[in-house]
Amino acid sequence: MSSSVAASDIQKNFGLWHDRALKEPVRVTKYGRETVYLISAETFHQLWASYRRAGSTLELTDAEMALMDEAQVPAEHDYDYEEDPAPDAGPATGH
């Protein structure tokens, strides 16, 4: 659960909110609207480490591509597109 505070209160009592952010994220609002979060350095580094960036398959090694080629979908997640109903003609145009 995070605390919520107005930006003006952060200015007046930064030390208090700094210490609170060491324990939990602090939601900062400006004119009643959420604008930013104040978080600890530890939380920031955990989030940054878990952030995944998209990359091109051109960046993969041959070994990584081979692993992808050999990958199998588990039976419980297997899907047969032929089971899908035929697409309809789309929304009526009213003509």
Short mmCIF file of the C-alpha atoms (twelve columns), coordinates in Angstrom:
data_MODEL
# 
_entry.id   MODEL 
# 
loop_
_atom_site.group_PDB 
_atom_site.id 
_atom_site.type_symbol 
_atom_site.label_atom_id 
_atom_site.label_alt_id 
_atom_site.label_comp_id 
_atom_site.label_asym_id 
_atom_site.label_seq_id 
_atom_site.Cartn_x 
_atom_site.Cartn_y 
_atom_site.Cartn_z 
_atom_site.pdbx_PDB_model_num 
ATOM 1  C CA . MET A 1  0.000   0.000   0.000   1 
ATOM 2  C CA . SER A 2  1.399   3.424   -0.828  1 
ATOM 3  C CA . SER A 3  0.939   6.768   0.861   1 
ATOM 4  C CA . SER A 4  -0.429  9.739   -1.052  1 
ATOM 5  C CA . VAL A 5  0.705   13.324  -0.603  1 
ATOM 6  C CA . ALA A 6  0.348   16.666  -2.349  1 
ATOM 7  C CA . ALA A 7  3.491   17.992  -4.046  1 
ATOM 8  C CA . SER A 8  3.324   21.112  -1.857  1 
ATOM 9  C CA . ASP A 9  3.548   18.932  1.268   1 
ATOM 10 C CA . ILE A 10 6.597   17.149  -0.163  1 
ATOM 11 C CA . GLN A 11 8.262   20.560  -0.485  1 
ATOM 12 C CA . LYS A 12 7.447   21.509  3.094   1 
ATOM 13 C CA . ASN A 13 8.279   18.139  4.698   1 
ATOM 14 C CA . PHE A 14 10.738  16.445  2.381   1 
ATOM 15 C CA . GLY A 15 12.582  14.609  5.156   1 
ATOM 16 C CA . LEU A 16 9.378   12.981  6.398   1 
ATOM 17 C CA . TRP A 17 8.344   11.827  2.919   1 
ATOM 18 C CA . HIS A 18 11.887  10.749  2.070   1 
ATOM 19 C CA . ASP A 19 11.866  8.454   5.101   1 
ATOM 20 C CA . ARG A 20 8.386   7.161   4.229   1 
ATOM 21 C CA . ALA A 21 9.552   6.367   0.671   1 
ATOM 22 C CA . LEU A 22 12.290  4.172   2.141   1 
ATOM 23 C CA . LYS A 23 9.512   1.928   3.485   1 
ATOM 24 C CA . GLU A 24 6.835   2.204   0.763   1 
ATOM 25 C CA . PRO A 25 6.172   4.087   -2.488  1 
ATOM 26 C CA . VAL A 26 4.768   7.578   -1.991  1 
ATOM 27 C CA . ARG A 27 2.185   8.739   -4.547  1 
ATOM 28 C CA . VAL A 28 2.641   12.459  -5.243  1 
ATOM 29 C CA . THR A 29 -0.278  14.513  -6.524  1 
ATOM 30 C CA . LYS A 30 -0.441  17.969  -8.029  1 
ATOM 31 C CA . TYR A 31 -3.808  19.723  -8.169  1 
ATOM 32 C CA . GLY A 32 -5.357  16.431  -7.041  1 
ATOM 33 C CA . ARG A 33 -3.944  14.414  -9.937  1 
ATOM 34 C CA . GLU A 34 -1.320  11.673  -9.592  1 
ATOM 35 C CA . THR A 35 1.914   12.903  -11.177 1 
ATOM 36 C CA . VAL A 36 4.886   10.931  -9.799  1 
ATOM 37 C CA . TYR A 37 5.947   8.372   -7.217  1 
ATOM 38 C CA . LEU A 38 8.756   8.774   -4.716  1 
ATOM 39 C CA . ILE A 39 10.440  5.401   -4.205  1 
ATOM 40 C CA . SER A 40 13.554  4.119   -2.482  1 
ATOM 41 C CA . ALA A 41 16.745  3.517   -4.425  1 
ATOM 42 C CA . GLU A 42 16.412  -0.196  -3.663  1 
ATOM 43 C CA . THR A 43 12.910  -0.314  -5.172  1 
ATOM 44 C CA . PHE A 44 14.074  1.665   -8.198  1 
ATOM 45 C CA . HIS A 45 16.965  -0.734  -8.853  1 
ATOM 46 C CA . GLN A 46 14.677  -3.762  -8.475  1 
ATOM 47 C CA . LEU A 47 12.219  -2.265  -10.961 1 
ATOM 48 C CA . TRP A 48 14.977  -1.301  -13.384 1 
ATOM 49 C CA . ALA A 49 16.523  -4.769  -13.220 1 
ATOM 50 C CA . SER A 50 13.174  -6.372  -14.008 1 
ATOM 51 C CA . TYR A 51 12.403  -3.995  -16.876 1 
ATOM 52 C CA . ARG A 52 12.672  -5.870  -20.140 1 
ATOM 53 C CA . ARG A 53 13.555  -4.086  -23.326 1 
ATOM 54 C CA . ALA A 54 12.381  -5.309  -26.701 1 
ATOM 55 C CA . GLY A 55 15.095  -6.458  -29.029 1 
ATOM 56 C CA . SER A 56 15.401  -7.636  -32.560 1 
ATOM 57 C CA . THR A 57 15.736  -11.325 -33.443 1 
ATOM 58 C CA . LEU A 58 18.745  -10.187 -35.474 1 
ATOM 59 C CA . GLU A 59 20.521  -9.686  -32.130 1 
ATOM 60 C CA . LEU A 60 20.067  -13.353 -31.139 1 
ATOM 61 C CA . THR A 61 22.853  -15.867 -31.534 1 
ATOM 62 C CA . ASP A 62 22.441  -18.974 -33.677 1 
ATOM 63 C CA . ALA A 63 22.219  -21.034 -30.472 1 
ATOM 64 C CA . GLU A 64 19.400  -18.840 -29.133 1 
ATOM 65 C CA . MET A 65 17.521  -19.087 -32.443 1 
ATOM 66 C CA . ALA A 66 17.938  -22.887 -32.379 1 
ATOM 67 C CA . LEU A 67 16.420  -22.981 -28.880 1 
ATOM 68 C CA . MET A 68 13.431  -21.010 -30.134 1 
ATOM 69 C CA . ASP A 69 13.028  -23.323 -33.128 1 
ATOM 70 C CA . GLU A 70 13.028  -26.354 -30.825 1 
ATOM 71 C CA . ALA A 71 10.576  -24.882 -28.307 1 
ATOM 72 C CA . GLN A 72 7.255   -26.680 -27.887 1 
ATOM 73 C CA . VAL A 73 3.967   -25.265 -26.647 1 
ATOM 74 C CA . PRO A 74 2.741   -27.239 -23.604 1 
ATOM 75 C CA . ALA A 75 -0.353  -29.299 -24.415 1 
ATOM 76 C CA . GLU A 76 -2.532  -27.283 -22.021 1 
ATOM 77 C CA . HIS A 77 -1.696  -24.128 -24.013 1 
ATOM 78 C CA . ASP A 78 -1.844  -25.650 -27.488 1 
ATOM 79 C CA . TYR A 79 -4.235  -23.859 -29.812 1 
ATOM 80 C CA . ASP A 80 -5.804  -24.833 -33.110 1 
ATOM 81 C CA . TYR A 81 -6.766  -21.817 -35.207 1 
ATOM 82 C CA . GLU A 82 -9.143  -23.961 -37.253 1 
ATOM 83 C CA . GLU A 83 -11.406 -24.101 -34.181 1 
ATOM 84 C CA . ASP A 84 -12.010 -20.353 -34.469 1 
ATOM 85 C CA . PRO A 85 -15.319 -19.288 -35.959 1 
ATOM 86 C CA . ALA A 86 -15.125 -17.731 -39.415 1 
ATOM 87 C CA . PRO A 87 -14.785 -13.962 -39.223 1 
ATOM 88 C CA . ASP A 88 -17.988 -12.138 -39.984 1 
ATOM 89 C CA . ALA A 89 -18.324 -9.474  -42.644 1 
ATOM 90 C CA . GLY A 90 -17.785 -6.760  -40.048 1 
ATOM 91 C CA . PRO A 91 -20.183 -4.194  -38.645 1 
ATOM 92 C CA . ALA A 92 -23.324 -3.388  -40.597 1 
ATOM 93 C CA . THR A 93 -23.047 -0.243  -42.670 1 
ATOM 94 C CA . GLY A 94 -26.687 0.684   -42.403 1 
ATOM 95 C CA . HIS A 95 -27.329 0.605   -46.168 1 
# 
